[in-house]
């Protein structure tokens, strides 16, 4: 945008500059085409949707469609909608003092029409940034027509105006975002009355308030999100409102471990101390992502509500926290999470799972432990082969054992690396692990993998675990 335009302060100056306003749909379409020509990413920061969701959104924007995104929790629905604000122009002009951001060339409200008739080219304008042209609302049963669309203002009635006069309205959220984007999350939670008001506004451009039909031709692109289970439930959503959304786009969870890990790395906001380097082994990231994949495939978990990517992100932050605590207590020079830190992820997992059955014989902790064990076993088999660890197994069969703990300093594991035949070579197979912290993490991974393959026993002694034949 030419920022010299921001210096224009009257309608006359705007006309003289040759500035033209366009509807929101055309504005978004023009800016999307510009990004496509420039080979720019249309919605940055979204992982795993390049071949599925994003092409459909691009088509919807080009067609000028109202859209609804259907998906379980934690599938970036709200983030996608908020990111579409970037397709609006950086600034647009509006009549100064207007509650509904009226177009200076084509005002809707009576106050602006009268103002322009009186002052003509001398009428003042203001420039509105794109961030002020977006509004969203979480749908709940107590959201009213007054909240979204407007209500009769009794003070204006007392001043002598008629009920059917548009100037009696105290505008709600949607008219105030005129010439912008409005998003509503969990759409089926709106009452029928509010849903009727919405579809009238989207299609017929009018609304009934207190029994009076009021013309309200706002220029708004509507986006909504919903859980598919609720959206398809009879009685949760009225059919005419469904029909007003031009396209329905189905979101999904990451389909590969790599995408899940990429999102985890991107979204993890752990405030690690810069004086202590944070190093997370790749196999541990794989395990954390696989735990979430196991949860999404479990018939013990309610899949209609979903298992959010936030499970993976928060679990990474939890194991980092436990590892940092150990590093500080033991005076270590780096933070390296390891398998013995996974117990700290139970708290960040439990609150995000909805079990199908709950009872004395169905404990959440037991389910999470099974998910963790399945994940560790799959990732172990991806990285290692049991047959390559025969020398390690033989050491334990000779009667020796090893103890591990989330409180043990990494230096304690160096003795095992020296004493257990074949362990150092196995660690090298996992990567160039040259530091004590990384070698300790790799050693625990190998011991636990052998235990889950029933090659080693594992016993708990307080906060420590002993592996033996």
C-alpha positions as CSV (number, residue, x, y, z in Angstrom):
1,X,0.0,0.0,0.0
2,X,1.1,3.6,-0.7
3,X,1.4,5.0,2.8
4,X,1.0,8.5,1.4
5,X,-2.7,7.8,1.2
6,X,-2.9,7.7,5.0
7,X,-2.3,11.5,4.9
8,X,-5.6,12.0,3.1
9,X,-8.2,13.3,5.5
10,X,-11.3,14.2,3.5
11,X,-13.6,12.6,1.0
12,X,-12.5,15.2,-1.6
13,X,-8.8,14.3,-1.2
14,X,-9.7,10.7,-1.5
15,X,-11.6,11.2,-4.8
16,X,-8.8,13.4,-6.1
17,X,-6.2,10.7,-5.4
18,X,-8.4,8.3,-7.5
19,X,-8.7,5.8,-4.7
20,X,-11.4,3.1,-5.2
21,X,-13.1,1.0,-2.5
22,X,-14.1,-2.6,-3.2
23,X,-16.2,-5.2,-1.3
24,X,-14.3,-7.3,1.2
25,X,-14.6,-10.5,-0.9
26,X,-12.9,-8.8,-3.9
27,X,-10.3,-7.3,-1.6
28,X,-9.4,-10.7,-0.2
29,X,-9.5,-12.2,-3.7
30,X,-7.1,-9.6,-5.1
31,X,-4.6,-10.0,-2.3
32,X,-4.7,-13.8,-2.5
33,X,-4.0,-13.7,-6.2
34,X,-1.1,-11.4,-5.4
35,X,0.4,-14.0,-3.0
36,X,-0.1,-16.8,-5.5
37,X,1.6,-14.9,-8.2
38,X,4.5,-14.2,-5.9
39,X,4.7,-17.8,-4.9
40,X,4.2,-16.7,-1.2
41,X,2.6,-19.0,1.4
42,X,-1.0,-18.0,1.7
43,X,-1.3,-18.9,5.4
44,X,2.1,-19.1,7.1
45,X,2.6,-21.3,10.1
46,X,0.1,-24.0,9.2
47,X,1.7,-27.5,8.9
48,X,0.2,-30.6,7.2
49,X,-2.6,-28.9,5.2
50,X,-0.7,-28.1,2.0
51,X,-2.4,-30.8,0.0
52,X,-5.8,-30.9,1.8
53,X,-7.3,-28.0,3.7
54,X,-5.4,-25.0,2.3
55,X,-6.3,-25.5,-1.4
56,X,-10.0,-25.6,-0.5
57,X,-9.6,-22.4,1.6
58,X,-7.9,-20.7,-1.4
59,X,-10.7,-21.7,-3.7
60,X,-13.2,-20.4,-1.2
61,X,-11.5,-17.0,-0.9
62,X,-11.3,-16.8,-4.7
63,X,-15.0,-17.5,-5.0
64,X,-15.9,-15.1,-2.3
65,X,-17.5,-17.8,-0.2
66,X,-18.7,-17.9,3.4
67,X,-16.9,-20.9,5.0
68,X,-17.3,-23.3,7.9
69,X,-14.4,-25.4,9.1
70,X,-15.4,-28.7,10.7
71,X,-12.9,-30.5,12.9
72,X,-12.1,-31.8,16.3
73,X,-10.3,-29.7,18.8
74,X,-6.7,-28.7,18.2
75,X,-6.8,-28.7,14.4
76,X,-5.9,-25.1,13.9
77,X,-9.4,-24.0,12.8
78,X,-9.3,-20.7,14.7
79,X,-5.7,-20.0,13.7
80,X,-6.5,-20.4,10.0
81,X,-9.5,-18.0,10.3
82,X,-7.4,-15.4,12.1
83,X,-4.6,-15.8,9.6
84,X,-7.0,-14.8,6.8
85,X,-7.0,-11.3,8.2
86,X,-3.7,-11.0,6.4
87,X,-5.6,-11.1,3.1
88,X,-7.3,-7.8,3.9
89,X,-5.8,-4.5,2.8
90,X,-3.4,-2.9,5.3
91,X,-5.7,0.1,5.6
92,X,-9.0,1.2,4.2
93,X,-10.8,4.6,4.5
94,X,-14.1,5.0,6.4
95,X,-16.3,7.9,7.3
96,X,-15.0,9.5,10.5
97,X,-17.0,8.8,13.6
98,X,-19.1,6.0,12.0
99,X,-19.9,3.0,14.3
100,X,-20.0,0.6,11.3
101,X,-17.0,1.7,9.3
102,X,-19.0,3.1,6.5
103,X,-17.6,3.3,2.9
104,X,-17.1,7.1,2.1
105,X,-18.4,6.4,-1.4
106,X,-21.4,4.3,-0.4
107,X,-22.5,4.8,3.2
108,X,-25.1,2.6,4.8
109,X,-26.2,4.4,7.9
110,X,-28.5,7.4,7.8
111,X,-26.1,9.5,9.9
112,X,-23.3,9.1,7.3
113,X,-25.6,9.7,4.3
114,X,-26.9,12.9,5.9
115,X,-23.3,14.0,6.8
116,X,-22.1,13.4,3.2
117,X,-25.1,15.3,1.8
118,X,-24.3,18.2,4.0
119,X,-20.5,18.4,3.8
120,X,-19.9,16.6,0.5
121,X,-16.1,16.5,-0.3
122,X,-15.3,18.2,3.0
123,X,-16.5,15.2,5.0
124,X,-13.7,13.8,7.2
125,X,-12.4,10.2,6.7
126,X,-10.3,7.9,8.9
127,X,-8.0,5.0,7.9
128,X,-8.8,1.7,9.6
129,X,-6.1,-1.0,10.0
130,X,-6.8,-4.6,9.1
131,X,-6.5,-5.7,12.7
132,X,-9.6,-3.6,13.5
133,X,-11.6,-5.3,10.8
134,X,-11.8,-8.7,12.4
135,X,-14.0,-10.0,15.2
136,X,-14.7,-13.4,16.6
137,X,-17.2,-14.8,19.1
138,X,-17.3,-18.1,20.9
139,X,-20.8,-19.4,20.5
140,X,-22.6,-20.2,23.8
141,X,-26.3,-20.6,24.6
142,X,-26.4,-17.2,26.3
143,X,-25.2,-15.3,23.2
144,X,-28.1,-13.1,22.0
145,X,-29.2,-11.3,18.9
146,X,-28.4,-8.1,20.7
147,X,-24.7,-9.3,21.1
148,X,-24.2,-10.1,17.5
149,X,-26.6,-7.9,15.5
150,X,-28.0,-5.2,17.7
151,X,-30.8,-4.1,20.0
152,X,-33.3,-1.2,20.2
153,X,-31.8,1.6,22.3
154,X,-34.4,2.9,24.7
155,X,-32.7,6.2,25.0
156,X,-33.1,6.9,21.3
157,X,-36.7,5.9,21.5
158,X,-37.2,8.4,24.4
159,X,-35.7,11.1,22.1
160,X,-38.6,10.6,19.8
161,X,-37.4,8.2,17.1
162,X,-39.7,5.4,15.8
163,X,-39.0,1.7,16.6
164,X,-38.6,0.9,12.9
165,X,-36.0,3.7,12.4
166,X,-32.5,2.3,11.9
167,X,-31.1,5.0,14.1
168,X,-32.8,3.4,17.1
169,X,-30.4,0.5,16.9
170,X,-27.4,0.0,19.2
171,X,-25.3,-2.0,16.8
172,X,-23.9,-5.4,17.8
173,X,-20.6,-7.1,17.0
174,X,-21.3,-7.9,13.3
175,X,-22.4,-4.5,12.1
176,X,-19.5,-2.9,13.9
177,X,-17.1,-5.1,11.9
178,X,-18.7,-4.0,8.6
179,X,-16.2,-4.3,5.7
180,X,-14.3,-7.0,7.5
181,X,-14.3,-10.6,8.6
182,X,-16.5,-12.1,11.3
183,X,-15.8,-15.5,12.8
184,X,-17.9,-17.6,15.2
185,X,-16.5,-20.6,16.9
186,X,-18.6,-23.7,17.9
187,X,-21.5,-22.5,15.8
188,X,-24.0,-25.2,16.8
189,X,-24.0,-23.8,20.4
190,X,-26.0,-20.8,19.3
191,X,-29.7,-20.8,20.0
192,X,-32.2,-21.2,17.1
193,X,-33.3,-17.5,17.4
194,X,-29.7,-16.3,17.0
195,X,-29.1,-18.7,14.1
196,X,-32.2,-17.4,12.3
197,X,-30.9,-13.8,12.8
198,X,-27.5,-14.8,11.3
199,X,-28.8,-16.5,8.1
200,X,-31.1,-13.5,7.4
201,X,-28.2,-11.1,7.8
202,X,-26.0,-13.3,5.5
203,X,-28.4,-13.7,2.7
204,X,-31.4,-11.3,2.8
205,X,-29.3,-8.5,4.5
206,X,-32.1,-7.7,6.9
207,X,-32.9,-8.7,10.5
208,X,-35.9,-8.6,12.8
209,X,-35.4,-6.8,16.1
210,X,-38.4,-6.5,18.5
211,X,-40.7,-7.6,15.7
212,X,-39.5,-4.8,13.3
213,X,-37.7,-5.7,10.1
214,X,-34.6,-3.6,9.6
215,X,-32.5,-3.4,6.5
216,X,-28.8,-4.0,7.4
217,X,-26.8,-4.7,4.2
218,X,-23.4,-5.1,5.9
219,X,-20.4,-6.1,3.9
220,X,-19.0,-9.0,6.0
221,X,-17.3,-12.3,5.1
222,X,-18.5,-15.0,7.6
223,X,-16.3,-17.8,8.8
224,X,-17.4,-20.4,11.4
225,X,-15.9,-23.5,13.1
226,X,-17.6,-26.5,14.6
227,X,-17.1,-30.0,15.8
228,X,-18.4,-32.4,13.1
229,X,-20.4,-34.4,15.7
230,X,-22.3,-31.3,16.8
231,X,-22.7,-29.9,13.3
232,X,-24.3,-33.0,12.0
233,X,-26.5,-33.6,15.0
234,X,-30.2,-33.0,14.3
235,X,-31.5,-30.1,16.2
236,X,-28.1,-28.5,16.9
237,X,-28.0,-26.4,13.7
238,X,-30.9,-25.1,11.6
239,X,-30.9,-26.2,7.9
240,X,-31.2,-22.7,6.4
241,X,-28.0,-21.5,8.2
242,X,-26.1,-24.6,6.9
243,X,-27.2,-23.6,3.4
244,X,-25.9,-20.0,3.8
245,X,-22.3,-21.3,4.3
246,X,-21.1,-21.7,0.8
247,X,-18.5,-24.3,1.5
248,X,-17.7,-26.8,4.3
249,X,-14.1,-27.7,4.8
250,X,-13.0,-30.7,6.9
251,X,-9.8,-30.2,8.9
252,X,-7.8,-33.1,10.3
253,X,-4.9,-34.0,12.7
254,X,-1.4,-34.4,11.3
255,X,-1.2,-37.5,9.2
256,X,2.5,-38.1,9.6
257,X,4.8,-38.2,12.6
258,X,7.0,-35.6,10.9
259,X,4.1,-33.1,10.7
260,X,3.2,-33.7,14.3
261,X,6.8,-33.0,15.4
262,X,7.1,-29.9,13.1
263,X,4.0,-28.5,14.8
264,X,5.4,-29.4,18.2
265,X,8.7,-27.7,17.5
266,X,7.0,-24.6,16.1
267,X,4.5,-24.2,18.9
268,X,6.6,-25.2,21.9
269,X,7.1,-22.0,24.0
270,X,9.4,-23.4,26.7
271,X,11.4,-20.5,28.2
272,X,14.7,-22.3,28.5
273,X,17.6,-20.5,30.2
274,X,20.0,-19.4,27.5
275,X,22.9,-20.2,29.8
276,X,21.9,-23.9,29.7
277,X,21.6,-25.3,26.2
278,X,18.5,-27.4,25.6
279,X,19.0,-30.5,23.5
280,X,16.1,-32.9,22.9
281,X,17.0,-36.2,21.2
282,X,15.1,-36.9,18.1
283,X,13.9,-40.3,19.3
284,X,12.3,-38.6,22.3
285,X,10.4,-36.2,20.0
286,X,9.3,-39.2,18.0
287,X,8.0,-40.9,21.2
288,X,6.1,-37.8,22.3
289,X,4.4,-37.5,18.9
290,X,3.7,-41.2,18.8
291,X,2.0,-41.1,22.2
292,X,-0.5,-38.7,20.7
293,X,-0.9,-40.9,17.6
294,X,-1.6,-43.9,19.9
295,X,-4.2,-41.9,21.8
296,X,-6.0,-41.0,18.5
297,X,-6.1,-44.6,17.6
298,X,-7.3,-45.9,21.0
299,X,-10.9,-47.2,21.4
300,X,-10.6,-46.4,25.1
301,X,-10.7,-42.6,24.2
302,X,-13.6,-40.7,22.9
303,X,-12.5,-39.8,19.4
304,X,-15.5,-37.5,18.6
305,X,-13.9,-34.8,20.8
306,X,-10.4,-35.6,19.5
307,X,-6.9,-35.6,20.9
308,X,-5.4,-32.2,20.3
309,X,-1.9,-31.4,19.0
310,X,-1.6,-29.5,22.3
311,X,-1.1,-32.9,24.0
312,X,2.2,-33.3,22.1
313,X,3.2,-29.7,22.7
314,X,2.4,-29.6,26.4
315,X,4.1,-33.0,26.9
316,X,7.3,-31.8,25.4
317,X,7.2,-28.7,27.7
318,X,6.6,-31.0,30.7
319,X,9.5,-33.3,30.0
320,X,11.7,-30.2,29.3
321,X,10.7,-28.8,32.7
322,X,11.6,-32.0,34.5
323,X,14.9,-32.2,32.7
324,X,15.7,-28.6,33.5
325,X,15.0,-29.2,37.2
326,X,17.4,-32.2,37.2
327,X,20.1,-30.1,35.4
328,X,19.8,-27.3,38.0
329,X,19.9,-29.6,41.0
330,X,22.9,-31.6,39.7
331,X,24.8,-28.5,38.4
332,X,24.8,-29.9,34.9
333,X,25.8,-27.8,31.8
334,X,22.9,-28.8,29.5
335,X,19.2,-29.7,29.6
336,X,18.6,-33.1,28.0
337,X,15.2,-34.8,28.5
338,X,15.2,-38.6,28.7
339,X,12.7,-41.4,29.1
340,X,12.6,-41.2,32.9
341,X,11.2,-37.7,32.5
342,X,8.1,-39.1,30.7
343,X,6.2,-39.5,34.0
344,X,5.9,-35.7,34.1
345,X,3.9,-35.8,30.9
346,X,1.1,-37.7,32.6
347,X,-0.3,-34.5,34.1
348,X,-0.3,-32.7,30.8
349,X,-1.9,-35.7,29.0
350,X,-4.7,-36.6,31.5
351,X,-6.7,-33.4,31.3
352,X,-6.9,-33.6,27.5
353,X,-8.3,-37.1,27.1
354,X,-12.0,-38.0,27.4
355,X,-12.3,-41.7,28.3
356,X,-15.1,-43.8,26.9
357,X,-15.4,-45.6,30.2
358,X,-14.5,-44.4,33.6
359,X,-14.6,-46.6,36.7
360,X,-12.5,-48.2,39.4
361,X,-11.1,-50.7,36.8
362,X,-10.5,-48.0,34.2
363,X,-7.8,-45.7,35.6
364,X,-6.6,-42.8,33.5
365,X,-3.0,-43.3,34.6
366,X,-3.0,-46.9,33.5
367,X,-4.3,-45.9,30.0
368,X,-1.6,-43.3,29.7
369,X,1.1,-45.8,30.7
370,X,-0.1,-48.2,28.0
371,X,0.0,-45.4,25.4
372,X,3.5,-44.5,26.5
373,X,4.7,-48.1,26.4
374,X,3.2,-48.7,22.9
375,X,4.8,-45.5,21.6
376,X,8.2,-46.3,23.1
377,X,8.1,-49.8,21.6
378,X,7.2,-48.5,18.1
379,X,9.9,-45.8,18.1
380,X,12.5,-48.3,19.5
381,X,11.7,-50.7,16.7
382,X,12.1,-47.9,14.2
383,X,15.6,-47.0,15.4
384,X,17.0,-50.2,16.7
385,X,17.0,-54.0,16.2
386,X,17.0,-56.3,19.2
387,X,19.3,-58.8,17.4
388,X,22.0,-56.0,17.3
389,X,21.8,-55.8,21.1
390,X,22.8,-59.4,21.9
391,X,25.9,-58.3,23.8
392,X,23.9,-55.9,26.0
393,X,21.4,-58.6,26.8
394,X,24.1,-61.1,27.6
395,X,25.6,-58.6,30.2
396,X,22.3,-58.6,32.1
397,X,21.9,-62.4,31.7
398,X,25.2,-62.7,33.5
399,X,23.5,-61.3,36.6
400,X,24.4,-57.6,36.3
401,X,21.9,-54.7,36.5
402,X,21.6,-51.0,35.9
403,X,19.6,-48.3,37.8
404,X,18.1,-45.2,36.3
405,X,16.3,-42.2,37.7
406,X,15.0,-38.9,36.6
407,X,17.1,-37.3,39.4
408,X,20.3,-39.1,38.6
409,X,23.1,-36.9,37.1
410,X,24.1,-37.8,33.6
411,X,27.6,-38.7,34.7
412,X,26.3,-41.8,36.5
413,X,25.4,-43.3,33.2
414,X,29.0,-43.1,31.9
415,X,29.9,-46.2,34.1
416,X,27.2,-48.2,32.3
417,X,28.5,-47.1,28.9
418,X,32.0,-48.3,29.9
419,X,30.9,-51.6,31.6
420,X,28.0,-52.8,29.4
421,X,29.4,-54.5,26.3
422,X,27.9,-53.1,23.1
423,X,26.0,-50.3,24.7
424,X,28.4,-47.5,23.4
425,X,28.0,-48.9,19.9
426,X,24.2,-49.0,20.2
427,X,24.2,-45.4,21.4
428,X,26.2,-44.4,18.4
429,X,23.5,-45.9,16.2
430,X,21.1,-43.3,17.5
431,X,23.2,-40.4,16.6
432,X,26.4,-38.4,17.3
433,X,25.7,-38.3,21.0
434,X,28.9,-36.9,22.5
435,X,27.7,-35.3,25.7
436,X,26.8,-37.1,29.0
437,X,23.2,-35.9,28.8
438,X,22.6,-37.3,25.4
439,X,24.4,-40.5,26.1
440,X,22.3,-40.9,29.3
441,X,19.1,-40.4,27.3
442,X,20.1,-42.9,24.7
443,X,21.1,-45.5,27.3
444,X,17.6,-45.2,29.0
445,X,15.9,-45.6,25.6
446,X,17.8,-48.8,24.9
447,X,17.2,-50.3,28.3
448,X,13.4,-49.5,28.1
449,X,13.2,-50.9,24.6
450,X,14.7,-54.2,25.7
451,X,12.4,-54.3,28.7
452,X,9.3,-53.8,26.5
453,X,10.6,-56.6,24.2
454,X,10.7,-58.7,27.4
455,X,14.5,-59.1,27.3
456,X,14.9,-57.3,30.6
457,X,12.9,-57.0,33.8
458,X,12.2,-53.6,35.3
459,X,11.6,-53.0,39.0
460,X,10.8,-49.8,40.8
461,X,12.6,-48.8,44.0
462,X,11.1,-45.5,45.2
463,X,12.0,-43.0,42.5
464,X,14.5,-45.3,40.8
465,X,14.1,-48.1,38.3
466,X,16.4,-51.2,38.1
467,X,16.8,-53.1,34.9
468,X,18.0,-56.7,35.2
469,X,17.7,-60.1,33.5
